[in-house]
Amino acid sequence: MARYPDLELYIGGQWKNAPGQLVLNPADESVLGTVPTATQADLDAALSAAADGFKKWSKTSPSKRSEIIGKAVGLMRERVEEMAVAMTLEQGKPIAQSRMEILRGCEIIEWDAAEGRRTYGRVIPGEAGMKHMVLRQPIGVVAAFSPWNFPMSSPARKVGGALAAGCSIILKASEETPAGAVQLVRAFHDAGLPPGVLNLVFGTPSEISEYLIPQNLVRLITFTGSIPVGKHLAEMAGRHMKPAIMELGGHAPVIVCADVDPVATAATAVIGKTRNAGQVCVSPTRFFVEEAIYGKFTETFADKARAVKVGDGLDPSNQMGPLANHRRIEAMEMFVADAKAKGARLLAGGERLGNRGYYFPLTVLADLPDDARAMQQEPFGPLALINPVASLDEAIEKANALPYGLAAYAFTRSARNADRLAEGVEVGNLSINNLVASIAETPFGGVKDSGYGREGGTEGLSHYTVVKNVSHLMM
Ligand code: NAD
């Protein structure tokens, strides 16, 4: 069996090949395939298919919907191995992480499908003979844009929410890591999803978003990606009065209080930082460590970082794969050079490994000034930035100093500290004594520049519905 699938558009239940852009393997820069570019006629066909799909799917009972969705999830679970290989080939993450991502994506879709059966409204009693009913109905056609760092689970969040609520969707997945979305869509096709309910396109991202967002048929925009692009799409959505879910970047602070074991906490943090080579919007990045344990924490972190084995993600002994594209290498080199020039101490990593494949080691910088670019802009790569703080108040102030507000982490044994953190840190997701930012059941999303709206949880599903109030006077 081929290790990497054919890449095609999927419109109105039909697969379609077309010329397009090359997809590279970040481990060795070899060509994996060609991702087709949708023409305007393809986008029009996707819109009209999605309109037809919505008519059928919104009238399909939630239990039937969840049965078809469940079948697709079953197929993805059966195909996890082939999907994981393709993901590691195109995105670079270690094969075990690819498997985990696919299974997590399955869980998300499954949970949404089950929750879709509970999109209850309510009945409000009124004057004699009058009833007020609150109905929750599917919002309509969704235009979804997913990024390259989570090729399957990010599309899964959007497809899961839309389909569970009874919406149809046009997904524009990443052109750099398209196989995750192609395989997800293939599972739905094979499970018997009616044509038009789910459509997949690729092309030039700006051309597709600029064409789809203003269309009357499109009723909801969902985007995961960078803050500048998110702001641009949100502006466009606002101009056309479309609600939007914006899951944008973060710059996650990690507050380490003096009452924890610095060695065990550093070991946990290194594992968290290696995940997807730090190319995660919730990657633990700015470490604020109380002075009493700063030395021990930093030393342990750097030792463990140097021991992380970096290499081709298909070799299961490697703990960190290559970065996903050359842009991330350039960004890491820029952040490291800038931090060093401003007086930071480089304790591990710092330079590209080899010159074939986009390998960059886990890099630890300590004692960075606040104006180091890495302390201000999301590194989105394997950089850990460690600074001492004199108190919890100082740590919270520093955590909140940036315009980001997606995820934050804290380590403490004190219930009082935990309470202050829960009250004071300005984020959508705070994890205390663990590095898990979200599960299928919990709402995930940001505050401030990190975006708005939530994915996952009952809050996430509610975006895919509209509320209608019907007042009925009995005759
Ligand atoms: P980028 O800003 O060029 O693109 C980010 C994403 O948006 C990509 O998936 C891209 O295909 C898409 N995109 C770009 N312009 C678009 C448009 N006009 N319409 C629709 N989609 C568009 O940056 P990049 O080099 O691909 O990624 C780097 C930055 O993106 C990172 O620093 C990180 O902040 C952010 N990012 C965040 C996430 C996340 O999970 N929130 C995921 C991937 C990237």
Residues whose N, C-alpha, C, O or C-beta is under 5 A from the ligand:
A	BS01	NAD	F145 S146 P147 W148 N149 S174 P205 S206 S209 T224 G225 S226 V229 E247 L248 G249 C281 R327 E378 F380
